[in-house]
């Protein structure tokens, strides 16, 4: 009987650990001017309802480098 209860407690722990929750991914665009000064601006918040590991991967997939009308930038994203 104790083995059954212990098994149920362990399985419940795994179930709770893998629950999907809402995670917010905050992205910023970082620009470096010719003097080496870094300027950053908010570039969006994204919500993911998933496990933390999957939400972090989705957030990291939003990172990029590129060019727009203001010049070169790096987009950095992190789970908040």
mmCIF file of the N, C-alpha and C atoms, coordinates in Angstrom:
data_MODEL
# 
_entry.id   MODEL 
# 
loop_
_atom_site.group_PDB 
_atom_site.id 
_atom_site.type_symbol 
_atom_site.label_atom_id 
_atom_site.label_alt_id 
_atom_site.label_comp_id 
_atom_site.label_asym_id 
_atom_site.label_entity_id 
_atom_site.label_seq_id 
_atom_site.pdbx_PDB_ins_code 
_atom_site.Cartn_x 
_atom_site.Cartn_y 
_atom_site.Cartn_z 
_atom_site.occupancy 
_atom_site.B_iso_or_equiv 
_atom_site.pdbx_formal_charge 
_atom_site.auth_seq_id 
_atom_site.auth_comp_id 
_atom_site.auth_asym_id 
_atom_site.auth_atom_id 
_atom_site.pdbx_PDB_model_num 
ATOM 1   N N  . UNK A 1 1  ? 0.821  -1.192 0.000   1.00 0.00 ? 1  UNK A N  1 
ATOM 2   C CA . UNK A 1 1  ? 0.000  0.000  0.000   1.00 0.00 ? 1  UNK A CA 1 
ATOM 3   C C  . UNK A 1 1  ? 0.866  1.258  0.000   1.00 0.00 ? 1  UNK A C  1 
ATOM 4   N N  . UNK A 1 2  ? 1.941  1.248  0.800   1.00 0.00 ? 2  UNK A N  1 
ATOM 5   C CA . UNK A 1 2  ? 2.824  2.407  0.844   1.00 0.00 ? 2  UNK A CA 1 
ATOM 6   C C  . UNK A 1 2  ? 3.485  2.648  -0.505  1.00 0.00 ? 2  UNK A C  1 
ATOM 7   N N  . UNK A 1 3  ? 3.788  1.571  -1.233  1.00 0.00 ? 3  UNK A N  1 
ATOM 8   C CA . UNK A 1 3  ? 4.415  1.703  -2.555  1.00 0.00 ? 3  UNK A CA 1 
ATOM 9   C C  . UNK A 1 3  ? 3.468  2.385  -3.535  1.00 0.00 ? 3  UNK A C  1 
ATOM 10  N N  . UNK A 1 4  ? 2.190  2.055  -3.443  1.00 0.00 ? 4  UNK A N  1 
ATOM 11  C CA . UNK A 1 4  ? 1.195  2.666  -4.330  1.00 0.00 ? 4  UNK A CA 1 
ATOM 12  C C  . UNK A 1 4  ? 1.076  4.164  -4.041  1.00 0.00 ? 4  UNK A C  1 
ATOM 13  N N  . UNK A 1 5  ? 1.013  4.516  -2.774  1.00 0.00 ? 5  UNK A N  1 
ATOM 14  C CA . UNK A 1 5  ? 0.901  5.924  -2.393  1.00 0.00 ? 5  UNK A CA 1 
ATOM 15  C C  . UNK A 1 5  ? 2.149  6.687  -2.821  1.00 0.00 ? 5  UNK A C  1 
ATOM 16  N N  . UNK A 1 6  ? 3.316  6.087  -2.588  1.00 0.00 ? 6  UNK A N  1 
ATOM 17  C CA . UNK A 1 6  ? 4.560  6.732  -2.990  1.00 0.00 ? 6  UNK A CA 1 
ATOM 18  C C  . UNK A 1 6  ? 4.611  6.949  -4.503  1.00 0.00 ? 6  UNK A C  1 
ATOM 19  N N  . UNK A 1 7  ? 4.172  5.957  -5.274  1.00 0.00 ? 7  UNK A N  1 
ATOM 20  C CA . UNK A 1 7  ? 4.135  6.066  -6.726  1.00 0.00 ? 7  UNK A CA 1 
ATOM 21  C C  . UNK A 1 7  ? 3.203  7.195  -7.159  1.00 0.00 ? 7  UNK A C  1 
ATOM 22  N N  . UNK A 1 8  ? 2.049  7.296  -6.538  1.00 0.00 ? 8  UNK A N  1 
ATOM 23  C CA . UNK A 1 8  ? 1.111  8.365  -6.874  1.00 0.00 ? 8  UNK A CA 1 
ATOM 24  C C  . UNK A 1 8  ? 1.680  9.739  -6.537  1.00 0.00 ? 8  UNK A C  1 
ATOM 25  N N  . UNK A 1 9  ? 2.372  9.859  -5.430  1.00 0.00 ? 9  UNK A N  1 
ATOM 26  C CA . UNK A 1 9  ? 2.972  11.136 -5.052  1.00 0.00 ? 9  UNK A CA 1 
ATOM 27  C C  . UNK A 1 9  ? 4.048  11.528 -6.058  1.00 0.00 ? 9  UNK A C  1 
ATOM 28  N N  . UNK A 1 10 ? 4.884  10.586 -6.465  1.00 0.00 ? 10 UNK A N  1 
ATOM 29  C CA . UNK A 1 10 ? 5.946  10.869 -7.431  1.00 0.00 ? 10 UNK A CA 1 
ATOM 30  C C  . UNK A 1 10 ? 5.350  11.269 -8.775  1.00 0.00 ? 10 UNK A C  1 
ATOM 31  N N  . UNK A 1 11 ? 4.342  10.539 -9.239  1.00 0.00 ? 11 UNK A N  1 
ATOM 32  C CA . UNK A 1 11 ? 3.700  10.871 -10.512 1.00 0.00 ? 11 UNK A CA 1 
ATOM 33  C C  . UNK A 1 11 ? 3.023  12.240 -10.455 1.00 0.00 ? 11 UNK A C  1 
ATOM 34  N N  . UNK A 1 12 ? 2.427  12.567 -9.339  1.00 0.00 ? 12 UNK A N  1 
ATOM 35  C CA . UNK A 1 12 ? 1.803  13.885 -9.185  1.00 0.00 ? 12 UNK A CA 1 
ATOM 36  C C  . UNK A 1 12 ? 2.853  14.983 -9.261  1.00 0.00 ? 12 UNK A C  1 
ATOM 37  N N  . UNK A 1 13 ? 4.011  14.743 -8.676  1.00 0.00 ? 13 UNK A N  1 
ATOM 38  C CA . UNK A 1 13 ? 5.095  15.718 -8.728  1.00 0.00 ? 13 UNK A CA 1 
ATOM 39  C C  . UNK A 1 13 ? 5.549  15.970 -10.145 1.00 0.00 ? 13 UNK A C  1 
ATOM 40  N N  . UNK A 1 14 ? 5.693  14.910 -10.944 1.00 0.00 ? 14 UNK A N  1 
ATOM 41  C CA . UNK A 1 14 ? 6.099  15.073 -12.340 1.00 0.00 ? 14 UNK A CA 1 
ATOM 42  C C  . UNK A 1 14 ? 5.037  15.823 -13.130 1.00 0.00 ? 14 UNK A C  1 
ATOM 43  N N  . UNK A 1 15 ? 3.787  15.538 -12.852 1.00 0.00 ? 15 UNK A N  1 
ATOM 44  C CA . UNK A 1 15 ? 2.697  16.211 -13.557 1.00 0.00 ? 15 UNK A CA 1 
ATOM 45  C C  . UNK A 1 15 ? 2.701  17.705 -13.256 1.00 0.00 ? 15 UNK A C  1 
ATOM 46  N N  . UNK A 1 16 ? 2.878  18.067 -12.005 1.00 0.00 ? 16 UNK A N  1 
ATOM 47  C CA . UNK A 1 16 ? 2.890  19.482 -11.640 1.00 0.00 ? 16 UNK A CA 1 
ATOM 48  C C  . UNK A 1 16 ? 4.117  20.195 -12.192 1.00 0.00 ? 16 UNK A C  1 
ATOM 49  N N  . UNK A 1 17 ? 5.228  19.504 -12.287 1.00 0.00 ? 17 UNK A N  1 
ATOM 50  C CA . UNK A 1 17 ? 6.456  20.121 -12.781 1.00 0.00 ? 17 UNK A CA 1 
ATOM 51  C C  . UNK A 1 17 ? 6.373  20.450 -14.271 1.00 0.00 ? 17 UNK A C  1 
ATOM 52  N N  . UNK A 1 18 ? 5.558  19.718 -15.011 1.00 0.00 ? 18 UNK A N  1 
ATOM 53  C CA . UNK A 1 18 ? 5.474  19.938 -16.446 1.00 0.00 ? 18 UNK A CA 1 
ATOM 54  C C  . UNK A 1 18 ? 4.237  20.741 -16.852 1.00 0.00 ? 18 UNK A C  1 
ATOM 55  N N  . UNK A 1 19 ? 3.582  21.387 -15.907 1.00 0.00 ? 19 UNK A N  1 
ATOM 56  C CA . UNK A 1 19 ? 2.384  22.167 -16.208 1.00 0.00 ? 19 UNK A CA 1 
ATOM 57  C C  . UNK A 1 19 ? 2.716  23.338 -17.118 1.00 0.00 ? 19 UNK A C  1 
ATOM 58  N N  . UNK A 1 20 ? 1.765  23.645 -17.951 1.00 0.00 ? 20 UNK A N  1 
ATOM 59  C CA . UNK A 1 20 ? 1.918  24.808 -18.818 1.00 0.00 ? 20 UNK A CA 1 
ATOM 60  C C  . UNK A 1 20 ? 1.496  26.044 -18.045 1.00 0.00 ? 20 UNK A C  1 
ATOM 61  N N  . UNK A 1 21 ? 2.325  27.065 -18.136 1.00 0.00 ? 21 UNK A N  1 
ATOM 62  C CA . UNK A 1 21 ? 2.045  28.340 -17.483 1.00 0.00 ? 21 UNK A CA 1 
ATOM 63  C C  . UNK A 1 21 ? 2.242  29.446 -18.509 1.00 0.00 ? 21 UNK A C  1 
ATOM 64  N N  . UNK A 1 22 ? 1.798  30.635 -18.166 1.00 0.00 ? 22 UNK A N  1 
ATOM 65  C CA . UNK A 1 22 ? 2.008  31.796 -19.033 1.00 0.00 ? 22 UNK A CA 1 
ATOM 66  C C  . UNK A 1 22 ? 3.366  32.405 -18.729 1.00 0.00 ? 22 UNK A C  1 
ATOM 67  N N  . UNK A 1 23 ? 4.195  32.525 -19.752 1.00 0.00 ? 23 UNK A N  1 
ATOM 68  C CA . UNK A 1 23 ? 5.504  33.164 -19.633 1.00 0.00 ? 23 UNK A CA 1 
ATOM 69  C C  . UNK A 1 23 ? 5.542  34.343 -20.600 1.00 0.00 ? 23 UNK A C  1 
ATOM 70  N N  . UNK A 1 24 ? 6.106  35.450 -20.148 1.00 0.00 ? 24 UNK A N  1 
ATOM 71  C CA . UNK A 1 24 ? 6.206  36.650 -20.973 1.00 0.00 ? 24 UNK A CA 1 
ATOM 72  C C  . UNK A 1 24 ? 7.636  36.791 -21.463 1.00 0.00 ? 24 UNK A C  1 
ATOM 73  N N  . UNK A 1 25 ? 7.765  36.925 -22.774 1.00 0.00 ? 25 UNK A N  1 
ATOM 74  C CA . UNK A 1 25 ? 9.052  37.123 -23.422 1.00 0.00 ? 25 UNK A CA 1 
ATOM 75  C C  . UNK A 1 25 ? 9.134  38.595 -23.808 1.00 0.00 ? 25 UNK A C  1 
ATOM 76  N N  . UNK A 1 26 ? 10.137 39.282 -23.283 1.00 0.00 ? 26 UNK A N  1 
ATOM 77  C CA . UNK A 1 26 ? 10.318 40.710 -23.577 1.00 0.00 ? 26 UNK A CA 1 
ATOM 78  C C  . UNK A 1 26 ? 11.498 40.879 -24.523 1.00 0.00 ? 26 UNK A C  1 
ATOM 79  N N  . UNK A 1 27 ? 11.264 41.550 -25.648 1.00 0.00 ? 27 UNK A N  1 
ATOM 80  C CA . UNK A 1 27 ? 12.312 41.762 -26.647 1.00 0.00 ? 27 UNK A CA 1 
ATOM 81  C C  . UNK A 1 27 ? 12.687 43.237 -26.713 1.00 0.00 ? 27 UNK A C  1 
ATOM 82  N N  . UNK A 1 28 ? 13.964 43.492 -26.929 1.00 0.00 ? 28 UNK A N  1 
ATOM 83  C CA . UNK A 1 28 ? 14.467 44.844 -27.111 1.00 0.00 ? 28 UNK A CA 1 
ATOM 84  C C  . UNK A 1 28 ? 15.387 44.865 -28.327 1.00 0.00 ? 28 UNK A C  1 
ATOM 85  N N  . UNK A 1 29 ? 15.391 46.005 -29.016 1.00 0.00 ? 29 UNK A N  1 
ATOM 86  C CA . UNK A 1 29 ? 16.332 46.218 -30.115 1.00 0.00 ? 29 UNK A CA 1 
ATOM 87  C C  . UNK A 1 29 ? 17.495 47.019 -29.565 1.00 0.00 ? 29 UNK A C  1 
ATOM 88  N N  . UNK A 1 30 ? 18.687 46.538 -29.792 1.00 0.00 ? 30 UNK A N  1 
ATOM 89  C CA . UNK A 1 30 ? 19.896 47.202 -29.316 1.00 0.00 ? 30 UNK A CA 1 
ATOM 90  C C  . UNK A 1 30 ? 20.686 47.676 -30.525 1.00 0.00 ? 30 UNK A C  1 
ATOM 91  N N  . UNK A 1 31 ? 21.010 48.969 -30.512 1.00 0.00 ? 31 UNK A N  1 
ATOM 92  C CA . UNK A 1 31 ? 21.792 49.563 -31.595 1.00 0.00 ? 31 UNK A CA 1 
ATOM 93  C C  . UNK A 1 31 ? 23.074 50.118 -31.007 1.00 0.00 ? 31 UNK A C  1 
ATOM 94  N N  . UNK A 1 32 ? 24.157 49.965 -31.733 1.00 0.00 ? 32 UNK A N  1 
ATOM 95  C CA . UNK A 1 32 ? 25.442 50.529 -31.325 1.00 0.00 ? 32 UNK A CA 1 
ATOM 96  C C  . UNK A 1 32 ? 25.844 51.582 -32.348 1.00 0.00 ? 32 UNK A C  1 
ATOM 97  N N  . UNK A 1 33 ? 26.063 52.819 -31.864 1.00 0.00 ? 33 UNK A N  1 
ATOM 98  C CA . UNK A 1 33 ? 26.435 53.882 -32.800 1.00 0.00 ? 33 UNK A CA 1 
ATOM 99  C C  . UNK A 1 33 ? 27.938 53.846 -33.081 1.00 0.00 ? 33 UNK A C  1 
ATOM 100 N N  . UNK A 1 34 ? 28.393 54.742 -33.918 1.00 0.00 ? 34 UNK A N  1 
ATOM 101 C CA . UNK A 1 34 ? 29.794 54.741 -34.348 1.00 0.00 ? 34 UNK A CA 1 
ATOM 102 C C  . UNK A 1 34 ? 30.767 55.014 -33.194 1.00 0.00 ? 34 UNK A C  1 
ATOM 103 N N  . UNK A 1 35 ? 30.292 55.619 -32.093 1.00 0.00 ? 35 UNK A N  1 
ATOM 104 C CA . UNK A 1 35 ? 31.131 55.870 -30.922 1.00 0.00 ? 35 UNK A CA 1 
ATOM 105 C C  . UNK A 1 35 ? 31.142 54.689 -29.951 1.00 0.00 ? 35 UNK A C  1 
ATOM 106 N N  . UNK A 1 36 ? 30.384 53.634 -30.266 1.00 0.00 ? 36 UNK A N  1 
ATOM 107 C CA . UNK A 1 36 ? 30.321 52.467 -29.392 1.00 0.00 ? 36 UNK A CA 1 
ATOM 108 C C  . UNK A 1 36 ? 29.250 52.548 -28.316 1.00 0.00 ? 36 UNK A C  1 
ATOM 109 N N  . UNK A 1 37 ? 28.433 53.591 -28.347 1.00 0.00 ? 37 UNK A N  1 
ATOM 110 C CA . UNK A 1 37 ? 27.348 53.725 -27.372 1.00 0.00 ? 37 UNK A CA 1 
ATOM 111 C C  . UNK A 1 37 ? 26.198 52.805 -27.750 1.00 0.00 ? 37 UNK A C  1 
ATOM 112 N N  . UNK A 1 38 ? 25.651 52.129 -26.736 1.00 0.00 ? 38 UNK A N  1 
ATOM 113 C CA . UNK A 1 38 ? 24.521 51.219 -26.964 1.00 0.00 ? 38 UNK A CA 1 
ATOM 114 C C  . UNK A 1 38 ? 23.210 51.915 -26.608 1.00 0.00 ? 38 UNK A C  1 
ATOM 115 N N  . UNK A 1 39 ? 22.269 51.850 -27.530 1.00 0.00 ? 39 UNK A N  1 
ATOM 116 C CA . UNK A 1 39 ? 20.925 52.383 -27.304 1.00 0.00 ? 39 UNK A CA 1 
ATOM 117 C C  . UNK A 1 39 ? 19.944 51.237 -27.467 1.00 0.00 ? 39 UNK A C  1 
ATOM 118 N N  . UNK A 1 40 ? 19.024 51.111 -26.516 1.00 0.00 ? 40 UNK A N  1 
ATOM 119 C CA . UNK A 1 40 ? 18.049 50.027 -26.623 1.00 0.00 ? 40 UNK A CA 1 
ATOM 120 C C  . UNK A 1 40 ? 16.636 50.581 -26.541 1.00 0.00 ? 40 UNK A C  1 
ATOM 121 N N  . UNK A 1 41 ? 15.721 49.877 -27.196 1.00 0.00 ? 41 UNK A N  1 
ATOM 122 C CA . UNK A 1 41 ? 14.316 50.255 -27.169 1.00 0.00 ? 41 UNK A CA 1 
ATOM 123 C C  . UNK A 1 41 ? 13.473 48.978 -27.135 1.00 0.00 ? 41 UNK A C  1 
ATOM 124 N N  . UNK A 1 42 ? 12.336 49.058 -26.472 1.00 0.00 ? 42 UNK A N  1 
ATOM 125 C CA . UNK A 1 42 ? 11.440 47.914 -26.372 1.00 0.00 ? 42 UNK A CA 1 
ATOM 126 C C  . UNK A 1 42 ? 10.931 47.556 -27.761 1.00 0.00 ? 42 UNK A C  1 
ATOM 127 N N  . UNK A 1 43 ? 10.920 46.254 -28.038 1.00 0.00 ? 43 UNK A N  1 
ATOM 128 C CA . UNK A 1 43 ? 10.484 45.803 -29.363 1.00 0.00 ? 43 UNK A CA 1 
ATOM 129 C C  . UNK A 1 43 ? 9.391  44.748 -29.267 1.00 0.00 ? 43 UNK A C  1 
ATOM 130 N N  . UNK A 1 44 ? 8.668  44.723 -28.173 1.00 0.00 ? 44 UNK A N  1 
ATOM 131 C CA . UNK A 1 44 ? 7.515  43.845 -28.072 1.00 0.00 ? 44 UNK A CA 1 
ATOM 132 C C  . UNK A 1 44 ? 7.590  42.861 -26.924 1.00 0.00 ? 44 UNK A C  1 
ATOM 133 N N  . UNK A 1 45 ? 6.410  42.504 -26.432 1.00 0.00 ? 45 UNK A N  1 
ATOM 134 C CA . UNK A 1 45 ? 6.254  41.478 -25.410 1.00 0.00 ? 45 UNK A CA 1 
ATOM 135 C C  . UNK A 1 45 ? 5.380  40.375 -25.994 1.00 0.00 ? 45 UNK A C  1 
ATOM 136 N N  . UNK A 1 46 ? 5.773  39.146 -25.754 1.00 0.00 ? 46 UNK A N  1 
ATOM 137 C CA . UNK A 1 46 ? 5.065  38.001 -26.300 1.00 0.00 ? 46 UNK A CA 1 
ATOM 138 C C  . UNK A 1 46 ? 4.746  37.042 -25.165 1.00 0.00 ? 46 UNK A C  1 
ATOM 139 N N  . UNK A 1 47 ? 3.557  36.477 -25.186 1.00 0.00 ? 47 UNK A N  1 
ATOM 140 C CA . UNK A 1 47 ? 3.130  35.557 -24.140 1.00 0.00 ? 47 UNK A CA 1 
ATOM 141 C C  . UNK A 1 47 ? 3.085  34.141 -24.698 1.00 0.00 ? 47 UNK A C  1 
ATOM 142 N N  . UNK A 1 48 ? 3.679  33.210 -23.947 1.00 0.00 ? 48 UNK A N  1 
ATOM 143 C CA . UNK A 1 48 ? 3.668  31.805 -24.334 1.00 0.00 ? 48 UNK A CA 1 
ATOM 144 C C  . UNK A 1 48 ? 3.090  30.987 -23.196 1.00 0.00 ? 48 UNK A C  1 
ATOM 145 N N  . UNK A 1 49 ? 2.073  30.188 -23.496 1.00 0.00 ? 49 UNK A N  1 
ATOM 146 C CA . UNK A 1 49 ? 1.520  29.273 -22.495 1.00 0.00 ? 49 UNK A CA 1 
ATOM 147 C C  . UNK A 1 49 ? 2.124  27.907 -22.786 1.00 0.00 ? 49 UNK A C  1 
ATOM 148 N N  . UNK A 1 50 ? 3.158  27.579 -22.020 1.00 0.00 ? 50 UNK A N  1 
ATOM 149 C CA . UNK A 1 50 ? 3.916  26.366 -22.279 1.00 0.00 ? 50 UNK A CA 1 
ATOM 150 C C  . UNK A 1 50 ? 4.768  26.055 -21.060 1.00 0.00 ? 50 UNK A C  1 
ATOM 151 N N  . UNK A 1 51 ? 5.569  25.014 -21.135 1.00 0.00 ? 51 UNK A N  1 
ATOM 152 C CA . UNK A 1 51 ? 6.528  24.754 -20.071 1.00 0.00 ? 51 UNK A CA 1 
ATOM 153 C C  . UNK A 1 51 ? 7.621  25.819 -20.154 1.00 0.00 ? 51 UNK A C  1 
ATOM 154 N N  . UNK A 1 52 ? 8.375  25.998 -19.097 1.00 0.00 ? 52 UNK A N  1 
ATOM 155 C CA . UNK A 1 52 ? 9.409  27.044 -19.083 1.00 0.00 ? 52 UNK A CA 1 
ATOM 156 C C  . UNK A 1 52 ? 10.455 26.781 -20.162 1.00 0.00 ? 52 UNK A C  1 
ATOM 157 N N  . UNK A 1 53 ? 10.868 25.525 -20.315 1.00 0.00 ? 53 UNK A N  1 
ATOM 158 C CA . UNK A 1 53 ? 11.900 25.192 -21.305 1.00 0.00 ? 53 UNK A CA 1 
ATOM 159 C C  . UNK A 1 53 ? 11.422 25.526 -22.714 1.00 0.00 ? 53 UNK A C  1 
ATOM 160 N N  . UNK A 1 54 ? 10.203 25.169 -23.032 1.00 0.00 ? 54 UNK A N  1 
ATOM 161 C CA . UNK A 1 54 ? 9.672  25.464 -24.373 1.00 0.00 ? 54 UNK A CA 1 
ATOM 162 C C  . UNK A 1 54 ? 9.452  26.957 -24.582 1.00 0.00 ? 54 UNK A C  1 
ATOM 163 N N  . UNK A 1 55 ? 8.982  27.644 -23.544 1.00 0.00 ? 55 UNK A N  1 
ATOM 164 C CA . UNK A 1 55 ? 8.776  29.088 -23.655 1.00 0.00 ? 55 UNK A CA 1 
ATOM 165 C C  . UNK A 1 55 ? 10.109 29.799 -23.870 1.00 0.00 ? 55 UNK A C  1 
ATOM 166 N N  . UNK A 1 56 ? 11.164 29.367 -23.166 1.00 0.00 ? 56 UNK A N  1 
ATOM 167 C CA . UNK A 1 56 ? 12.481 29.977 -23.360 1.00 0.00 ? 56 UNK A CA 1 
ATOM 168 C C  . UNK A 1 56 ? 12.987 29.743 -24.773 1.00 0.00 ? 56 UNK A C  1 
ATOM 169 N N  . UNK A 1 57 ? 12.763 28.552 -25.318 1.00 0.00 ? 57 UNK A N  1 
ATOM 170 C CA . UNK A 1 57 ? 13.204 28.269 -26.690 1.00 0.00 ? 57 UNK A CA 1 
ATOM 171 C C  . UNK A 1 57 ? 12.461 29.162 -27.678 1.00 0.00 ? 57 UNK A C  1 
ATOM 172 N N  . UNK A 1 58 ? 11.144 29.275 -27.517 1.00 0.00 ? 58 UNK A N  1 
ATOM 173 C CA . UNK A 1 58 ? 10.358 30.128 -28.408 1.00 0.00 ? 58 UNK A CA 1 
ATOM 174 C C  . UNK A 1 58 ? 10.819 31.582 -28.305 1.00 0.00 ? 58 UNK A C  1 
ATOM 175 N N  . UNK A 1 59 ? 11.118 32.009 -27.089 1.00 0.00 ? 59 UNK A N  1 
ATOM 176 C CA . UNK A 1 59 ? 11.595 33.377 -26.880 1.00 0.00 ? 59 UNK A CA 1 
ATOM 177 C C  . UNK A 1 59 ? 12.944 33.581 -27.563 1.00 0.00 ? 59 UNK A C  1 
ATOM 178 N N  . UNK A 1 60 ? 13.856 32.635 -27.389 1.00 0.00 ? 60 UNK A N  1 
ATOM 179 C CA . UNK A 1 60 ? 15.178 32.744 -28.013 1.00 0.00 ? 60 UNK A CA 1 
ATOM 180 C C  . UNK A 1 60 ? 15.084 32.723 -29.534 1.00 0.00 ? 60 UNK A C  1 
ATOM 181 N N  . UNK A 1 61 ? 14.092 32.035 -30.074 1.00 0.00 ? 61 UNK A N  1 
ATOM 182 C CA . UNK A 1 61 ? 13.911 31.996 -31.528 1.00 0.00 ? 61 UNK A CA 1 
ATOM 183 C C  . UNK A 1 61 ? 13.536 33.367 -32.100 1.00 0.00 ? 61 UNK A C  1 
ATOM 184 N N  . UNK A 1 62 ? 13.070 34.280 -31.267 1.00 0.00 ? 62 UNK A N  1 
ATOM 185 C CA . UNK A 1 62 ? 12.699 35.622 -31.718 1.00 0.00 ? 62 UNK A CA 1 
ATOM 186 C C  . UNK A 1 62 ? 13.906 36.549 -31.856 1.00 0.00 ? 62 UNK A C  1 
ATOM 187 N N  . UNK A 1 63 ? 15.052 36.114 -31.340 1.00 0.00 ? 63 UNK A N  1 
ATOM 188 C CA . UNK A 1 63 ? 16.256 36.943 -31.420 1.00 0.00 ? 63 UNK A CA 1 
ATOM 189 C C  . UNK A 1 63 ? 16.786 36.957 -32.849 1.00 0.00 ? 63 UNK A C  1 
ATOM 190 N N  . UNK A 1 64 ? 17.332 38.111 -33.248 1.00 0.00 ? 64 UNK A N  1 
ATOM 191 C CA . UNK A 1 64 ? 17.862 38.234 -34.602 1.00 0.00 ? 64 UNK A CA 1 
ATOM 192 C C  . UNK A 1 64 ? 18.787 39.443 -34.692 1.00 0.00 ? 64 UNK A C  1 
ATOM 193 N N  . UNK A 1 65 ? 19.493 39.529 -35.776 1.00 0.00 ? 65 UNK A N  1 
ATOM 194 C CA . UNK A 1 65 ? 20.238 40.732 -36.117 1.00 0.00 ? 65 UNK A CA 1 
ATOM 195 C C  . UNK A 1 65 ? 19.742 41.167 -37.480 1.00 0.00 ? 65 UNK A C  1 
ATOM 196 N N  . UNK A 1 66 ? 19.773 42.453 -37.727 1.00 0.00 ? 66 UNK A N  1 
ATOM 197 C CA . UNK A 1 66 ? 19.277 42.931 -39.009 1.00 0.00 ? 66 UNK A CA 1 
ATOM 198 C C  . UNK A 1 66 ? 19.539 44.403 -39.206 1.00 0.00 ? 66 UNK A C  1 
ATOM 199 N N  . UNK A 1 67 ? 18.911 44.931 -40.229 1.00 0.00 ? 67 UNK A N  1 
ATOM 200 C CA . UNK A 1 67 ? 19.036 46.335 -40.589 1.00 0.00 ? 67 UNK A CA 1 
ATOM 201 C C  . UNK A 1 67 ? 17.642 46.877 -40.895 1.00 0.00 ? 67 UNK A C  1 
ATOM 202 N N  . UNK A 1 68 ? 17.373 48.075 -40.418 1.00 0.00 ? 68 UNK A N  1 
ATOM 203 C CA . UNK A 1 68 ? 16.130 48.758 -40.774 1.00 0.00 ? 68 UNK A CA 1 
ATOM 204 C C  . UNK A 1 68 ? 16.469 50.205 -41.129 1.00 0.00 ? 68 UNK A C  1 
ATOM 205 N N  . UNK A 1 69 ? 15.478 51.069 -41.200 1.00 0.00 ? 69 UNK A N  1 
ATOM 206 C CA . UNK A 1 69 ? 15.716 52.451 -41.634 1.00 0.00 ? 69 UNK A CA 1 
ATOM 207 C C  . UNK A 1 69 ? 16.646 53.217 -40.692 1.00 0.00 ? 69 UNK A C  1 
ATOM 208 N N  . UNK A 1 70 ? 16.799 52.741 -39.458 1.00 0.00 ? 70 UNK A N  1 
ATOM 209 C CA . UNK A 1 70 ? 17.659 53.408 -38.485 1.00 0.00 ? 70 UNK A CA 1 
ATOM 210 C C  . UNK A 1 70 ? 19.070 52.810 -38.443 1.00 0.00 ? 70 UNK A C  1 
ATOM 211 N N  . UNK A 1 71 ? 19.309 51.754 -39.194 1.00 0.00 ? 71 UNK A N  1 
ATOM 212 C CA . UNK A 1 71 ? 20.632 51.131 -39.219 1.00 0.00 ? 71 UNK A CA 1 
ATOM 213 C C  . UNK A 1 71 ? 20.613 49.701 -38.715 1.00 0.00 ? 71 UNK A C  1 
ATOM 214 N N  . UNK A 1 72 ? 21.786 49.216 -38.304 1.00 0.00 ? 72 UNK A N  1 
ATOM 215 C CA . UNK A 1 72 ? 21.935 47.841 -37.836 1.00 0.00 ? 72 UNK A CA 1 
ATOM 216 C C  . UNK A 1 72 ? 21.434 47.705 -36.385 1.00 0.00 ? 72 UNK A C  1 
ATOM 217 N N  . UNK A 1 73 ? 20.894 46.538 -36.076 1.00 0.00 ? 73 UNK A N  1 
ATOM 218 C CA . UNK A 1 73 ? 20.413 46.273 -34.728 1.00 0.00 ? 73 UNK A CA 1 
ATOM 219 C C  . UNK A 1 73 ? 20.595 44.814 -34.374 1.00 0.00 ? 73 UNK A C  1 
ATOM 220 N N  . UNK A 1 74 ? 20.530 44.542 -33.081 1.00 0.00 ? 74 UNK A N  1 
ATOM 221 C CA . UNK A 1 74 ? 20.462 43.188 -32.557 1.00 0.00 ? 74 UNK A CA 1 
ATOM 222 C C  . UNK A 1 74 ? 19.215 43.119 -31.700 1.00 0.00 ? 74 UNK A C  1 
ATOM 223 N N  . UNK A 1 75 ? 18.392 42.125 -31.925 1.00 0.00 ? 75 UNK A N  1 
ATOM 224 C CA . UNK A 1 75 ? 17.169 41.951 -31.139 1.00 0.00 ? 75 UNK A CA 1 
ATOM 225 C C  . UNK A 1 75 ? 17.460 40.913 -30.076 1.00 0.00 ? 75 UNK A C  1 
ATOM 226 N N  . UNK A 1 76 ? 17.298 41.313 -28.811 1.00 0.00 ? 76 UNK A N  1 
ATOM 227 C CA . UNK A 1 76 ? 17.543 40.431 -27.682 1.00 0.00 ? 76 UNK A CA 1 
ATOM 228 C C  . UNK A 1 76 ? 16.233 40.172 -26.955 1.00 0.00 ? 76 UNK A C  1 
ATOM 229 N N  . UNK A 1 77 ? 15.969 38.908 -26.640 1.00 0.00 ? 77 UNK A N  1 
ATOM 230 C CA . UNK A 1 77 ? 14.703 38.540 -26.000 1.00 0.00 ? 77 UNK A CA 1 
ATOM 231 C C  . UNK A 1 77 ? 14.974 37.669 -24.767 1.00 0.00 ? 77 UNK A C  1 
ATOM 232 N N  . UNK A 1 78 ? 14.223 37.917 -23.693 1.00 0.00 ? 78 UNK A N  1 
ATOM 233 C CA . UNK A 1 78 ? 14.378 37.162 -22.452 1.00 0.00 ? 78 UNK A CA 1 
ATOM 234 C C  . UNK A 1 78 ? 13.025 36.936 -21.800 1.00 0.00 ? 78 UNK A C  1 
ATOM 235 N N  . UNK A 1 79 ? 12.887 35.790 -21.130 1.00 0.00 ? 79 UNK A N  1 
ATOM 236 C CA . UNK A 1 79 ? 11.693 35.496 -20.349 1.00 0.00 ? 79 UNK A CA 1 
ATOM 237 C C  . UNK A 1 79 ? 11.736 36.356 -19.079 1.00 0.00 ? 79 UNK A C  1 
ATOM 238 N N  . UNK A 1 80 ? 10.623 37.010 -18.778 1.00 0.00 ? 80 UNK A N  1 
ATOM 239 C CA . UNK A 1 80 ? 10.545 37.854 -17.573 1.00 0.00 ? 80 UNK A CA 1 
ATOM 240 C C  . UNK A 1 80 ? 9.839  37.148 -16.469 1.00 0.00 ? 80 UNK A C  1 
# 
